[in-house]
């Protein structure tokens, strides 16, 4: 519980500027999550942790990045449980930082908590840890992941998505 709260406090601090997709704060959050995966020796899902994507909303172009980690299952490594949460939030509006402690630093804190737990207690099924970007802009990260999945959806048994769980 201490590390979970530490993750929530860190990600929702002013230093992350509300984590709006495409901003310095979102890039900082992405690096933070990747560093946590790396320190826990979580494998990337694919060649690297980042799954970059581009999209338009109105007249604006965005670049987003999902962060995907993998913990191999001990008995059913070809069957997957996806645990997901989004790391973006509203950012800065009218000079005020919308920190997003509940939405969704809390979900990412729990995602990292699951990562810590499963590294100590290996699961029977493989676990994909998915930190989605651009959810506040129309679920762009999760849509991209589903359309460009590295793992066949036939092999995914369930997705546990965590949003605003504090």
Buried (B, 14 or more C-beta within 10 A) or exposed (E): EEEBEEBBEBBBBEEBBBBBBBBEBBBBBBEBBBEBBEEBEBBBBEEEBBBEBEBEEEEEEBBBBBBBBBBEBEEBBEBBBBBBBBBBBBBBEEEEBBBBBBBBBBBBBBBBBBBBEBEEEEBEBBBBBBBBBBBBBEBBBBBBBEEEBEBEEEEBEEBEBBBEEB
